[in-house]
Amino acid sequence: MTDNARTAQSRRRRANVKGGRVAEHRVKVSAEEELALVKRSKEAGVTVARLLVEAALSDGDGKTAVQRRDELTELFHIRRLLASVSNNVNQIARAVNAGHGVDGELKHTLAAVDRVCGSLDSYMNDSVVAR
């Protein structure tokens, strides 16, 4: 990933749009609401304005685009780790095929990896990518 792509992905402000943003909205909040907004924006790593826009334009799941992107990134990381585990299991399977007996634990491990990968794929397709 290039430095520009990394910066764009992690920036607090939204990306610039051609022609700029011409509409402006003013929102008044109580002191308690302000504290909550500032806290949530810091947790999400975005500005309060961006938090409000993303929350208002979200699909109703309460997650901002940034949160969904972060979830997806983490899920892909988990998927990659599982693929590494699968590779190690395949190496073990090769050794077993070379004349060693098949360990029952190996079968359970392969089945567990397969189930977890299937669950992750389903979750990514249903909950994250579809939005």
PLY file of the C-alpha trace (Angstrom):
ply
format ascii 1.0
element vertex 131
property float x
property float y
property float z
element edge 130
property int vertex1
property int vertex2
end_header
0.00 0.00 0.00
1.42 3.43 -0.91
1.79 6.23 1.60
-0.93 8.22 -0.19
-3.36 5.30 -0.04
-2.56 4.73 3.64
-3.09 8.45 4.40
-6.39 8.52 2.52
-7.56 5.40 4.30
-6.76 6.71 7.77
-7.60 10.40 7.46
-10.02 11.96 9.90
-11.66 14.18 7.30
-13.60 12.95 4.32
-11.91 12.97 0.93
-12.23 16.15 -1.09
-14.91 16.23 -3.77
-14.78 18.06 -7.08
-16.46 21.43 -6.72
-16.32 21.24 -2.93
-19.21 20.84 -0.53
-21.62 23.73 -0.85
-24.31 22.79 1.67
-23.73 23.49 5.34
-25.81 22.50 8.34
-25.63 23.92 11.82
-26.48 21.62 14.72
-26.93 22.72 18.32
-26.30 20.14 21.03
-26.32 20.12 24.81
-23.11 19.87 26.81
-23.77 16.16 27.45
-24.43 15.50 23.77
-21.23 17.36 22.86
-19.19 15.19 25.23
-20.75 12.04 23.76
-20.12 13.21 20.17
-16.50 14.13 20.89
-15.93 10.79 22.65
-17.45 8.78 19.79
-15.59 10.75 17.13
-12.27 10.16 18.91
-13.05 6.44 19.25
-13.82 6.28 15.52
-10.81 8.44 14.62
-12.91 10.96 12.69
-14.15 14.51 13.16
-17.51 15.20 14.79
-18.83 16.50 11.47
-17.77 13.33 9.66
-19.27 11.18 12.43
-22.62 12.97 12.12
-22.70 12.71 8.32
-21.75 9.03 8.28
-24.22 8.18 11.05
-27.02 9.98 9.24
-26.22 8.33 5.92
-25.56 4.84 7.32
-27.81 1.91 6.53
-29.35 1.96 9.98
-26.92 -0.49 11.55
-25.33 2.28 13.60
-21.92 1.71 12.02
-20.09 4.34 10.03
-18.32 3.61 6.77
-15.02 3.87 8.63
-16.12 1.28 11.19
-17.33 -1.09 8.46
-14.04 -0.67 6.57
-12.04 -1.36 9.75
-14.17 -4.46 10.42
-13.59 -5.72 6.91
-9.84 -5.10 7.18
-9.69 -7.07 10.43
-11.75 -9.91 8.95
-9.44 -10.16 5.95
-6.49 -10.28 8.36
-8.16 -13.13 10.27
-8.89 -14.93 6.99
-5.23 -14.62 5.97
-4.13 -16.08 9.32
-6.51 -18.99 8.85
-5.09 -19.57 5.38
-1.63 -19.77 6.96
-2.90 -22.33 9.45
-4.41 -24.30 6.58
-1.06 -24.26 4.81
0.62 -25.70 7.90
-2.08 -28.35 8.16
-1.47 -29.27 4.51
2.22 -29.74 5.28
1.24 -32.08 8.11
-1.09 -33.93 5.73
1.78 -34.44 3.29
3.81 -36.02 6.07
0.87 -38.25 6.92
0.54 -39.26 3.28
4.21 -40.18 3.26
3.41 -43.17 5.43
2.49 -41.91 8.87
-0.96 -42.63 10.27
-3.74 -40.03 10.12
-4.23 -38.46 13.50
-7.87 -37.87 14.45
-6.88 -34.45 15.75
-5.70 -33.48 12.27
-9.13 -34.26 10.82
-10.82 -32.14 13.50
-8.37 -29.29 12.89
-9.03 -29.30 9.15
-12.78 -29.38 9.71
-12.55 -26.51 12.22
-10.48 -24.37 9.85
-12.98 -25.05 7.07
-15.95 -24.10 9.30
-14.30 -20.88 10.49
-13.40 -19.85 6.93
-16.97 -20.52 5.82
-18.34 -18.49 8.73
-16.01 -15.59 7.96
-16.96 -15.66 4.28
-20.66 -15.63 5.16
-20.22 -12.80 7.65
-18.23 -10.69 5.19
-20.77 -11.25 2.43
-23.85 -10.69 4.59
-22.77 -8.05 7.08
-19.95 -6.01 5.66
-19.51 -6.24 1.90
-23.23 -5.98 1.12
-23.42 -2.50 2.66
0 1
1 2
2 3
3 4
4 5
5 6
6 7
7 8
8 9
9 10
10 11
11 12
12 13
13 14
14 15
15 16
16 17
17 18
18 19
19 20
20 21
21 22
22 23
23 24
24 25
25 26
26 27
27 28
28 29
29 30
30 31
31 32
32 33
33 34
34 35
35 36
36 37
37 38
38 39
39 40
40 41
41 42
42 43
43 44
44 45
45 46
46 47
47 48
48 49
49 50
50 51
51 52
52 53
53 54
54 55
55 56
56 57
57 58
58 59
59 60
60 61
61 62
62 63
63 64
64 65
65 66
66 67
67 68
68 69
69 70
70 71
71 72
72 73
73 74
74 75
75 76
76 77
77 78
78 79
79 80
80 81
81 82
82 83
83 84
84 85
85 86
86 87
87 88
88 89
89 90
90 91
91 92
92 93
93 94
94 95
95 96
96 97
97 98
98 99
99 100
100 101
101 102
102 103
103 104
104 105
105 106
106 107
107 108
108 109
109 110
110 111
111 112
112 113
113 114
114 115
115 116
116 117
117 118
118 119
119 120
120 121
121 122
122 123
123 124
124 125
125 126
126 127
127 128
128 129
129 130
